[in-house]
C-alpha cells in the first residue's frame, strides 16, 4: 500500500542521559508506550496509531489498538510481514513485544483461522502516534499530528530537567524471595531434565522459575535504578497489550539491518559478579575453564550458526566473536556473536523467525525443549524469554531477549530467571544460577510510594496523552 501520510518532525536539544529521560516519560505516561535503548541511543514511542497483533492463525491490523479492522491469515511471520506492508504511514517505526509462546506457533502446523477471535495474542507491535528519538546531543520529535509537536517538546524539556536530578532508591521492603521460592520444584525439574538429556531426548534445555513481588512497585523508577546498575545489550520499559515490563536484556535475539545483514549474540555459561575485582576475576577464570559451561555455550553457538545458515546466503555466516566474557550486572557470561547476509528472496521477518526464541533461553533441539518447558514449568512464560523489539519500514529489526526483567500483568508483579541444563548439570548449581540472575533485578526494586507523584509534578505541568 502506498503511504498516504507521514510524521511531522522537529529536532531539539536532548539531555545528557537518554535512559533517565525515558524513565521520566514513562513515569508520567497514562497510556500505551515503549521505551527502548540500543547502541547508546533511546527511543520513546507513545499512543497506538495502529497496532498489529499476531496469533497462531495470522495477523490483525488494529487502528488505535482497538478492534481488528483487517485480518491477514497465514503463518505468523508471513502474515505479520503482509500486515505491516498495509500500514499507510510513510517512515513508520513499530515497537512492541513477542511472547515466548509464539515459538509454538512458529514451529507448529498452520492454524487456518478465519479471524483473530478467540486466539491468544502472541505478539504485538504498535506504530506510535508520537515518537522521540534521543541520539546524543539532540532529540528527533515525530508526530502524526503536527499540532502535537509543541506539546511533545514541552514534555521532553520538562523530562530532561527532572531526569538530571531524579535519583530513586531501592527499597528493601520490596525484596522478592529469590533464594528459595519454588526451589524444591525447580531442583526436581532440573533433575528430570538431566535424565531426559542423558537418555538422548535432547541436548539442552533452559528451565526457569517465577518469583512473586508482593509489594507495590514503581516500574519506571525500578527501570532507572536497575539500568544504572546493569550493563545490558538493550534495555526497555513498556506498557502495551496488557503487559508492563522493565528489563535489562543481556543479549539480542536478532538484529537485521536495512541492507540484509543479520546478527545474533548468544550468551550461555554463567558465573556471579560481586563487584570485587579479585573474586570476580577468579570466577571469570572458573567460568572459562568449566567443561559444563563451555559445552553449553558451544552447542548454543552451533545451533545459532545452523539457524542463520537456513536464511542467509551460502558462505556468509561467520562467528565474529567466540566465547568472550560479557559482564551483565550481577553475572558474567560466555558470549559469542554471529553474522550472516540474508539470501536472495529472504525477508527480515524470516530471519527473526529462524532465531526466535533465542537458543540460550529455550534449548536444543528447540522443538523437544518446548515440550519439556511446558511440562516442567509452573505457568506459561509470556514475555519471559520472548523479545522486545523495534522494526522499521526499511526492513530493519532489532529484537532484545527478555531476561533480567520485572513483569506486571493482571494485578500480579513478578521476576523470573532460568538456567541452562545439560547432561553435566547439578540441580543445586542451576538453582544458584537462577539466584545470581534474579539478584540483578531484585536488588533494584523501588516501591510505589510518593516517588511517582514527585516525578509527575516536577516533570511536567502538561499531562501527556501517552
RACORRA-V544131 format. One record per residue. N is the residue number from 1. RES is the residue in one small letter. PHI is phi in whole degrees, -180 to 180 (999 if undefined). Layout:
# RACORRA-V544131
n,res,phi
N,RES,PHI
N,RES,PHI
This chain:
# RACORRA-V544131
n,res,phi
1,x,999
2,x,-75
3,x,-62
4,x,-105
5,x,-158
6,x,-150
7,x,-94
8,x,-79
9,x,-130
10,x,-152
11,x,-104
12,x,-136
13,x,-63
14,x,-115
15,x,-77
16,x,-75
17,x,-124
18,x,-63
19,x,-65
20,x,-65
21,x,-62
22,x,-62
23,x,-62
24,x,-66
25,x,-60
26,x,-67
27,x,-67
28,x,-105
29,x,-78
30,x,-120
31,x,-141
32,x,-60
33,x,-160
34,x,-140
35,x,-108
36,x,-140
37,x,-108
38,x,-157
39,x,53
40,x,78
41,x,-119
42,x,-139
43,x,-121
44,x,-122
45,x,-123
46,x,-143
47,x,77
48,x,-87
49,x,-62
50,x,-152
51,x,-119
52,x,-117
53,x,-111
54,x,-118
55,x,-123
56,x,-68
57,x,-103
58,x,154
59,x,-135
60,x,-123
61,x,-90
62,x,-126
63,x,-59
64,x,65
65,x,76
66,x,-92
67,x,-67
68,x,-61
69,x,-100
70,x,-146
71,x,-115
72,x,-117
73,x,-84
74,x,135
75,x,-64
76,x,-53
77,x,-75
78,x,-66
79,x,-66
80,x,-61
81,x,-58
82,x,-68
83,x,-63
84,x,-63
85,x,-68
86,x,-89
87,x,-72
88,x,-96
89,x,-123
90,x,-72
91,x,70
92,x,-69
93,x,-127
94,x,-126
95,x,-132
96,x,171
97,x,-142
98,x,-130
99,x,-79
100,x,-57
101,x,-67
102,x,-57
103,x,-57
104,x,-64
105,x,-70
106,x,-70
107,x,-96
108,x,-91
109,x,-71
110,x,-58
111,x,-84
112,x,74
113,x,-70
114,x,-86
115,x,-160
116,x,-88
117,x,-64
118,x,80
119,x,-102
120,x,-65
121,x,-79
122,x,-103
123,x,-158
124,x,-145
125,x,-121
126,x,-120
127,x,-91
128,x,-76
129,x,-73
130,x,-139
131,x,-149
132,x,-127
133,x,-112
134,x,-98
135,x,-132
136,x,94
137,x,-77
138,x,-127
139,x,-127
140,x,-100
141,x,-91
142,x,-136
143,x,-147
144,x,-70
145,x,-107
146,x,-55
147,x,-66
148,x,-83
149,x,-64
150,x,-62
151,x,-63
152,x,-64
153,x,-66
154,x,-62
155,x,-65
156,x,-65
157,x,-61
158,x,-66
159,x,-65
160,x,-62
161,x,-62
162,x,-68
163,x,-63
164,x,-67
165,x,-123
166,x,-73
167,x,-137
168,x,-63
169,x,-124
170,x,-63
171,x,-117
172,x,-58
173,x,-69
174,x,-96
175,x,-59
176,x,-102
177,x,-81
178,x,-75
179,x,-75
180,x,-126
181,x,-60
182,x,70
183,x,-64
184,x,-63
185,x,-64
186,x,-67
187,x,-61
188,x,-64
189,x,-63
190,x,-64
191,x,-61
192,x,-67
193,x,-65
194,x,-59
195,x,-63
196,x,-64
197,x,-66
198,x,-67
199,x,-85
200,x,94
201,x,-72
202,x,-164
203,x,-98
204,x,-158
205,x,-147
206,x,-99
207,x,-111
208,x,-126
209,x,-139
210,x,-86
211,x,-131
212,x,-72
213,x,-111
214,x,-95
215,x,-100
216,x,-59
217,x,-123
218,x,-93
219,x,-68
220,x,-62
221,x,-66
222,x,-62
223,x,-59
224,x,-65
225,x,-63
226,x,-66
227,x,-66
228,x,-67
229,x,-100
230,x,-115
231,x,-127
232,x,-82
233,x,-75
234,x,-146
235,x,-140
236,x,-160
237,x,-144
238,x,-149
239,x,-138
240,x,-163
241,x,61
242,x,88
243,x,-105
244,x,-125
245,x,-144
246,x,-130
247,x,-155
248,x,-130
249,x,-68
250,x,-77
251,x,-156
252,x,-94
253,x,-77
254,x,-157
255,x,-127
256,x,-120
257,x,-87
258,x,-62
259,x,-98
260,x,94
261,x,-81
262,x,-113
263,x,-132
264,x,-137
265,x,-141
266,x,-70
267,x,-117
268,x,-153
269,x,103
270,x,-141
271,x,-139
272,x,-72
273,x,-125
274,x,-111
275,x,82
276,x,-112
277,x,-56
278,x,-66
279,x,-65
280,x,-68
281,x,-66
282,x,-64
283,x,-67
284,x,-62
285,x,-64
286,x,-61
287,x,-61
288,x,-73
289,x,-106
290,x,-77
291,x,-59
292,x,-64
293,x,-68
294,x,-65
295,x,-63
296,x,-57
297,x,-70
298,x,-62
299,x,-70
300,x,-68
301,x,-64
302,x,-59
303,x,-68
304,x,-59
305,x,-65
306,x,-64
307,x,-66
308,x,-63
309,x,-61
310,x,-72
311,x,-124
312,x,-104
313,x,-64
314,x,-55
315,x,83
316,x,-99
317,x,-76
318,x,-143
319,x,-89
320,x,-79
321,x,-133
322,x,-134
323,x,58
324,x,-80
325,x,-87
326,x,-114
327,x,-88
328,x,-136
329,x,64
330,x,-83
331,x,-137
332,x,-132
333,x,-125
334,x,-79
335,x,-133
336,x,-133
337,x,-135
338,x,-125
339,x,-135
340,x,-162
341,x,-121
342,x,-52
343,x,-70
344,x,-55
345,x,88
346,x,-86
347,x,-105
348,x,-54
349,x,-70
350,x,-68
351,x,-65
352,x,-59
353,x,-63
354,x,-67
355,x,-98
356,x,-96
357,x,-74
358,x,-56
359,x,-59
360,x,-76
361,x,-126
362,x,-129
363,x,161
364,x,-140
365,x,-68
366,x,-62
367,x,-61
368,x,-68
369,x,-65
370,x,-57
371,x,-65
372,x,-66
373,x,-60
374,x,-61
375,x,-79
376,x,-92
377,x,-92
378,x,-74
379,x,-159
380,x,-57
381,x,-77
382,x,66
383,x,-77
384,x,-58
385,x,66
386,x,-89
387,x,-146
388,x,-107
389,x,-146
390,x,-126
391,x,-138
392,x,-124
393,x,-59
394,x,-77
395,x,100
396,x,-76
397,x,-137
398,x,-133
399,x,-122
400,x,-95
401,x,-72
402,x,-87
403,x,-135
404,x,49
405,x,-133
406,x,-117
407,x,-120
408,x,-140
409,x,-163
410,x,52
411,x,82
412,x,-107
413,x,-130
414,x,-157
415,x,-112
416,x,-159
417,x,-151
418,x,-138
419,x,-145
420,x,-81
421,x,-107
422,x,-129
423,x,-62
424,x,-89
425,x,-68
426,x,-112
427,x,-55
428,x,-70
429,x,-66
430,x,-68
431,x,-62
432,x,-65
433,x,-63
434,x,-64
435,x,-62
436,x,-58
437,x,-72
438,x,-62
439,x,-65
440,x,-65
441,x,-114
442,x,-63
443,x,-75
444,x,-122
445,x,-74
446,x,-114
447,x,-72
448,x,-88
449,x,-100
450,x,-88
451,x,-64
452,x,-64
453,x,-63
454,x,-67
455,x,-65
456,x,-61
457,x,-73
458,x,-83
459,x,-74
460,x,-165
461,x,-93
462,x,-102
463,x,-67
464,x,-70
465,x,-100
466,x,-66
